[in-house]
Amino acid sequence: MASLSLSLGLLVLCTLALVQCGPYDDRVRVWGISATNLKGDIISQPDPYVKVWCGPAFGGMTSVLKNQANPTWPGEFNFLDIINKSVLKLEVWNDNVGPDNRLGTCTTTIRRGTHIETCHLKKGTVYYTYTYDYSH
């Protein structure tokens, strides 16, 4: 009975170790998101925000910054267990009373290391930094 308990205990520990480390122990961190010269409606400055994905994982969205053509969003987005060569996608939106308007989309295939990106939209430019920690 004691050896059965020990065997089950070891099995649980090994399983937990696999889940925690996983086959993909890669991390992507996105931060320093800002933009310049964003255009909103004809009569007002934009109220921009950004939605962030890495591969199929949705990381969330920034806060809406009211009346900001040149916003800098606080915070960062972290993604775990990312597969090599996943696509990092940032969508820039203008918050409206009716449906929100997408101002543009930035995409890049992630590469190992830290990278400062510039993305030109039809109505402005987006800047962000990401780090891809590749453990394989």
C-alpha positions as CSV (number, residue, x, y, z in Angstrom):
1,M,0.0,0.0,0.0
2,A,2.8,2.4,0.9
3,S,4.5,1.7,-2.5
4,L,1.2,2.4,-4.3
5,S,0.9,5.8,-2.5
6,L,4.5,6.6,-3.3
7,S,4.0,5.7,-7.0
8,L,0.9,7.8,-7.2
9,G,2.6,10.7,-5.5
10,L,5.5,10.5,-8.0
11,L,3.1,10.3,-10.9
12,V,1.3,13.4,-9.7
13,L,4.6,15.3,-9.2
14,C,5.8,14.3,-12.6
15,T,2.5,15.4,-14.2
16,L,2.6,18.8,-12.4
17,A,6.2,19.3,-13.6
18,L,5.1,18.7,-17.2
19,V,2.2,21.0,-16.9
20,Q,4.2,23.8,-15.3
21,C,7.1,23.6,-17.7
22,G,5.2,22.4,-20.7
23,P,6.5,21.6,-24.2
24,Y,6.4,25.3,-25.0
25,D,7.9,27.4,-22.2
26,D,8.2,30.4,-24.4
27,R,7.1,33.9,-23.3
28,V,6.2,37.0,-25.2
29,R,5.9,40.4,-23.4
30,V,4.5,43.5,-25.3
31,W,4.8,47.0,-23.8
32,G,5.5,50.6,-24.6
33,I,2.6,50.9,-27.0
34,S,2.2,54.4,-28.4
35,A,1.0,56.1,-31.6
36,T,1.4,59.4,-33.4
37,N,-0.9,61.3,-35.8
38,L,-4.0,59.1,-35.3
39,K,-7.0,60.5,-37.1
40,G,-10.5,60.2,-35.6
41,D,-13.8,61.5,-36.9
42,I,-13.9,64.7,-39.0
43,I,-15.1,66.7,-36.0
44,S,-13.0,65.3,-33.1
45,Q,-9.7,63.8,-32.0
46,P,-9.7,60.0,-31.7
47,D,-10.5,58.0,-28.6
48,P,-8.0,55.2,-29.3
49,Y,-7.4,51.8,-27.8
50,V,-5.5,48.7,-28.8
51,K,-6.4,45.0,-28.8
52,V,-3.4,42.6,-28.7
53,W,-3.1,38.9,-29.8
54,C,-0.1,36.5,-30.0
55,G,-0.9,33.5,-32.1
56,P,-4.5,32.5,-31.3
57,A,-4.3,33.9,-27.7
58,F,-6.1,37.2,-27.1
59,G,-4.1,39.2,-24.5
60,G,-6.7,41.9,-23.9
61,M,-7.0,45.6,-24.7
62,T,-5.5,48.8,-23.5
63,S,-7.6,51.5,-21.8
64,V,-9.4,54.0,-24.1
65,L,-7.5,57.4,-24.1
66,K,-10.0,60.2,-24.8
67,N,-9.1,62.9,-27.4
68,Q,-5.6,61.6,-28.1
69,A,-4.0,61.8,-31.5
70,N,-0.6,60.9,-29.9
71,P,-1.4,58.4,-27.2
72,T,0.9,56.4,-25.0
73,W,-0.8,53.5,-23.3
74,P,0.3,52.2,-19.9
75,G,0.8,48.6,-19.0
76,E,2.0,45.5,-20.8
77,F,0.7,42.2,-22.2
78,N,2.2,38.8,-21.4
79,F,1.7,35.6,-23.3
80,L,2.9,32.2,-22.1
81,D,3.5,28.9,-24.0
82,I,3.9,30.6,-27.3
83,I,4.9,28.5,-30.4
84,N,7.9,29.8,-32.3
85,K,7.0,32.0,-35.3
86,S,3.6,33.0,-34.0
87,V,2.2,36.2,-35.2
88,L,1.9,39.2,-32.9
89,K,-1.1,41.3,-33.8
90,L,-2.2,44.8,-32.6
91,E,-5.4,46.3,-33.7
92,V,-5.9,50.0,-33.2
93,W,-9.5,51.2,-32.6
94,N,-11.3,54.5,-32.2
95,D,-14.0,54.3,-29.5
96,N,-17.3,55.8,-30.8
97,V,-20.8,56.2,-29.5
98,G,-21.9,53.8,-32.3
99,P,-19.8,51.0,-33.6
100,D,-16.0,51.5,-33.0
101,N,-13.8,52.1,-36.1
102,R,-10.7,50.1,-36.6
103,L,-7.9,52.5,-37.5
104,G,-5.5,49.8,-38.6
105,T,-3.7,46.5,-37.8
106,C,-0.1,45.8,-37.1
107,T,1.3,42.3,-37.5
108,T,4.8,40.8,-37.1
109,T,6.1,37.3,-36.9
110,I,7.9,37.0,-33.5
111,R,11.6,36.6,-33.4
112,R,13.8,35.8,-30.4
113,G,15.1,38.8,-28.4
114,T,13.8,42.3,-27.8
115,H,12.5,44.3,-30.7
116,I,11.2,47.9,-31.1
117,E,8.5,47.9,-33.9
118,T,7.1,50.7,-36.0
119,C,3.8,50.1,-37.8
120,H,2.4,52.6,-40.4
121,L,-1.3,52.8,-40.6
122,K,-3.4,54.7,-43.1
123,K,-4.2,57.2,-40.3
124,G,-1.1,57.3,-38.1
125,T,1.9,55.3,-36.8
126,V,2.1,52.8,-34.0
127,Y,5.2,52.0,-31.9
128,Y,5.6,49.1,-29.5
129,T,8.3,46.8,-28.0
130,Y,8.2,43.1,-27.5
131,T,10.4,40.5,-26.1
132,Y,10.4,36.9,-27.1
133,D,12.1,34.6,-24.6
134,Y,12.7,31.3,-26.5
135,S,13.7,28.5,-24.2
136,H,14.4,25.7,-26.7
